[in-house]
Amino acid sequence: MDNKLREFYFRLLHRIIVTKKEVFLYGKENNMLCRYCQMNDTIIHTFQNCSCTKLFFSEVIKWFNAENVTLLSFSQIEIMFGRKVNKKSRTIFRKEAQLHHIVCKYYLYNTKLYYGEMSVSDFIAKVSHKFSLEGLNV
């Protein structure tokens, strides 16, 4: 995983990612509303509660399952933390799925941060290009 993804994932796990809430609190933004759904923007909202985010993750998971002939599905907690948790045993899903998962969050975060439009086709193109540069399969 490249350094930008590592840094992003570290910041996400330690809840030090900047959202519109923080930007608003520092006086750099005039509101703290999510640009996609107009609800208060927080880390939890960005990656778990936003209706646009939920739809985006759903579409990416459908694409991933179709490309990799899998039947992965995730709860909201699994989407947030990137691991498949069972009561009997804890298992981390395949490395490829986890990497896609982190790249998906990174794409979503940067798109939102820089006022872009979320697009599954754009995400697929970017992740395909990134993985081809690293010699990995999508």
N, C-alpha and C positions, 0 to 999 in steps of 0.2 A: 504494500500500500504506500502511495506516495506521501510525502511529508504534509502536504496540505490536508489530505484526508485524515491522517493521524492527528494533526492538530485540531481539526474540526471535531473529530470523534471524542477526543479528550475534553474539549470545551463543552461538548454536548453532555457527556457523562457527568461532568462536574458542574453543569448548569451555569456556565459562564458565557453563554451565547447571547449576543445582543439582539433584542427584538425591538419592535416599536415602543414597547413599554419603557425600556431603558432609555431609548433615544428621547422619548417624551419627558421622562424624569430629569434628564440632563438639559432639557430646554432646547433641543435641536429639532424637534418636531412639534407641530401644534395639536396633535392628537395621538392616541395610542391604539387606533383601530386597525384591524387586519385589512389589508388592501383588497383581499378577495371576498371576505364575508361580512366585513364591518362590525365584528365583535372585538372585544379587548384582546390585544395581541400579547401573548406570553410564550414562553418556551413550550409549555404543555399545549397551549392552543395551536401553535404553529405545527407541531408534529403529531398531535393526537386529536384535538377537538374541532379543528377547522373543517367545515364540510367540503371545501375544495381540496384540502389535503387528503381527506379520507377517499375522495373520488380518485385523486391522482395515485395514491398508493394502491388502491383497488385495481386500477388499469395497469399499473406497472407489474403487480403480482400476476394478473391474467397474462400479460405478455411474457413474463419470466416463465410461468408454468407452460405456456405454449412452446416457447423456445427450447426449454430444457426437459420437456415431457415429464413434468412433475405435477404434483397436486398440493403444493404448499399453500397454506392459509395461515393467517396470523390474527391474533386478538389485538386490541388496541395497545395492551401492555407489551406484547411481543413486537409490535411495530415500533414502539417507543424505545425499547431497550435492545432490540435486535437479537433476541434469543428465544428459542422454543423451550418453554418450561412445562414440564409435566410434574404432577404431584409425586409420582413414584421415582422419577429420575430427572436430572437436569441434563439436557443435551443442547449443544449449539448446532444449529442446522448447518448444512454444507457450507464450506468456505466461500464458494461462488455466490451462494444466496446471500451470505452475510456481506460480502463485498458489494454486491448489487444494492443491498439494503443501505449500506453506508453511503455509497455513491448517490443513491436516490435521495437520501436526506440532505446530502451536500448540495445536490442540484436544486432541490426544493428551497433550501435555505438561501442560497445565492440568488435564485430567481426572485424570491420574495424581497430580499435585501436590496437588490438593484432594480426593482420595479419591472421585472420581466414578466412574461406570460408563461404560465405552466403549460407545457405541452408534452404529452407522452412521446410523440414522434421526435421532438427535439431531444428529449432525454435519451431515447433509444439511440439516436444518431451520436450524441455525445459519449454515451457509455460505450458504444461500439467502437468509436474512434479511439477512446482512451484504452480500451482493452486490446485493440489491435496494435497500438503502440507498445504495449507491455507484453505482447505475444500470448495473450489469454483469449479464450473463447468467450463470446457473449453468452 
